[in-house]
């Protein structure tokens, strides 16, 4: 695996984690408001 491929997969993982985190925060906020 090249360094470029490694950094790309790391970015993908980070993006997936970020979107999951945002979804969790949104759900949490919705539950508080509900």
Sine and cosine of phi, psi and omega as CSV:
sin_phi,cos_phi,sin_psi,cos_psi,sin_omega,cos_omega
0.00,0.00,0.78,-0.63,-0.02,-1.00
-0.98,0.18,0.26,-0.97,0.01,-1.00
-0.88,0.47,-0.62,0.79,0.00,-1.00
-0.88,0.47,-0.71,0.71,0.00,-1.00
-0.90,0.44,-0.63,0.78,0.00,-1.00
-0.89,0.45,-0.72,0.70,-0.02,-1.00
-0.92,0.39,-0.55,0.84,0.03,-1.00
-0.91,0.41,-0.72,0.70,-0.01,-1.00
-0.93,0.38,-0.53,0.85,0.05,-1.00
-0.91,0.41,-0.64,0.77,0.03,-1.00
-0.91,0.42,-0.66,0.75,0.01,-1.00
-0.88,0.47,-0.69,0.73,0.00,-1.00
-0.89,0.46,-0.68,0.73,-0.01,-1.00
-0.90,0.43,-0.67,0.74,0.01,-1.00
-0.90,0.44,-0.69,0.73,0.00,-1.00
-0.90,0.44,-0.67,0.75,0.01,-1.00
-0.90,0.43,-0.66,0.75,-0.01,-1.00
-0.89,0.45,-0.72,0.69,-0.03,-1.00
-0.92,0.40,-0.57,0.82,0.05,-1.00
-0.92,0.40,-0.66,0.75,-0.01,-1.00
-0.90,0.44,-0.69,0.73,0.01,-1.00
-0.89,0.45,-0.68,0.74,0.01,-1.00
-0.89,0.46,-0.64,0.77,0.01,-1.00
-0.90,0.43,-0.70,0.72,0.00,-1.00
-0.90,0.44,-0.65,0.76,0.00,-1.00
-0.89,0.45,-0.70,0.72,0.01,-1.00
-0.89,0.45,-0.68,0.74,-0.01,-1.00
-0.88,0.47,-0.72,0.69,0.01,-1.00
-0.90,0.45,-0.64,0.77,0.00,-1.00
-0.90,0.44,-0.63,0.78,-0.01,-1.00
-0.92,0.40,-0.60,0.80,0.01,-1.00
-0.92,0.40,-0.68,0.73,-0.04,-1.00
-0.95,0.30,-0.50,0.87,-0.08,-1.00
-0.93,0.37,0.00,0.00,0.00,0.00
